[in-house]
Amino acid sequence: MDLIDLIESHRFLGTEFLMWLWYKSDVFEGRFMVGERACEVWFDDKLTLEAVMVETEQSVLKGASPTFTPEAREALRQGKMPTQAKLRLIYEGKEFQLTLKGAALQMSGIKLPALMTRSDDEKFYERMFLLELLEELMEDLYTEFVGLRLTANAWDKVLDAVRAWIKDGSLIETDEYNALKAQVPALKRVRSTTAIATGIPATGDVQEVQAAPAAEAQAEPAAESAQAEPAAEEAPAAPLPVEPAAEASAAPPA
């Protein structure tokens, strides 16, 4: 399998990542640990959902908190998956905004927090620092997702929880989610663009990252992104099937 085929075969991970992030944001009401940082993660004012098998079936929702609208819930029940979302992240009072495209895990439309420095040189370095911080936050989120995705027992229970959430809006307790997260072994943060796209780490391009602590904390919202994509060590060979719901039920992302 050449590189292009490898990238194409793993594009489903970005969509599953958005679905998982949507679900986790609901479970923790937007406030949880991202790696070792207490943050807020919110879906902002634009959300795109598409049918898995029929790309022309698309729902574009705009306005305040589109993930909480009846239209978003109905789209999920019809078997549609989030393919693009505007996100807001807040960490230590710094608010970032970005649009994340699931298929390519591509961040665009980044808005950084207000700069505190005055000179041009200092502003440049501050912007670079903020972009790197945003990249690390997104990498930590993606690392947690892939860790769960590769831990069969934990991921099966996450899938069951997401299915129930899609069907009737029910959510698991935060302690129950943290217990699933605690089953994930230590992961590696992958920074290589190729590794991000394919799910395969590049030699010499990883650094050890301990599995995130089980306890989740509160923090403020944070938000904005750069053209860097998060990733993790390895990915499954094929996506889990998503079956459109017959009536009030639907199958989840994986």
ABEGO torsion letter per residue (X at the ends): XBAAAAAAAAAAAAAAAAAAAAAAAAAAGGBBBBEABBBBBBBBABBBBBBAABAABBBBBBEBGAAABAAAAAAAAAGBBBABBBBBBBBGGBBBBBBBBAAAGBBBGBBBBBBABABAAAAAAAAAAAAAAAAAAAAAAAAAAAAAAABAAAAAAAAAAAAAAAAAGBBBBAAAAAAAAAABBBBBBBABAAAAAAGBBBBGABBBBBBBBABBBBBBBBBEBBABBBBBABBBABBBBBBBBABABBBBAX
